[in-house]
Amino acid sequence: MPRRKEPAIPADLLDQLLAGSDAASALQQGGLLDSLKKALAERALNAEMDYHLGDASQVGNSRNGYGRKTVVTETGKIEIEVPRDRR
């Protein structure tokens, strides 16, 4: 019998992410996949802002809230919050 390949993401974590809904709904517009895309994009943008504000030439610059952007993905549009700085 062939051995099963180890999943890249543990099954327990996937069960938590799906929270009782079926896997097919995760791929629909507004489903889990879109939520993950939004969360990853916003985390990357915040990390980029942290890096930008950590630069020595940015003394006196600081965060200044968020703006909204609509991003078109393969599964449809998602709204993300983009961090702003004062300069």
Secondary structure in CASP SS format (residue, H / E / C, confidence):
PFRMAT SS
TARGET T0000
AUTHOR 0000-0000-0000
METHOD secondary structure of the structure
MODEL  1
M C 1.00
P C 1.00
R C 1.00
R C 1.00
K C 1.00
E C 1.00
P C 1.00
A C 1.00
I C 1.00
P C 1.00
A H 1.00
D H 1.00
L H 1.00
L H 1.00
D H 1.00
Q H 1.00
L H 1.00
L H 1.00
A C 1.00
G C 1.00
S C 1.00
D C 1.00
A H 1.00
A H 1.00
S H 1.00
A H 1.00
L C 1.00
Q C 1.00
Q C 1.00
G C 1.00
G C 1.00
L H 1.00
L H 1.00
D H 1.00
S H 1.00
L H 1.00
K H 1.00
K H 1.00
A H 1.00
L H 1.00
A H 1.00
E H 1.00
R H 1.00
A H 1.00
L H 1.00
N H 1.00
A H 1.00
E H 1.00
M H 1.00
D H 1.00
Y H 1.00
H H 1.00
L H 1.00
G C 1.00
D C 1.00
A H 1.00
S H 1.00
Q H 1.00
V C 1.00
G C 1.00
N C 1.00
S C 1.00
R E 1.00
N E 1.00
G E 1.00
Y E 1.00
G E 1.00
R E 1.00
K E 1.00
T E 1.00
V E 1.00
V E 1.00
T E 1.00
E C 1.00
T C 1.00
G E 1.00
K E 1.00
I E 1.00
E E 1.00
I E 1.00
E E 1.00
V E 1.00
P E 1.00
R E 1.00
D E 1.00
R C 1.00
R C 1.00
END
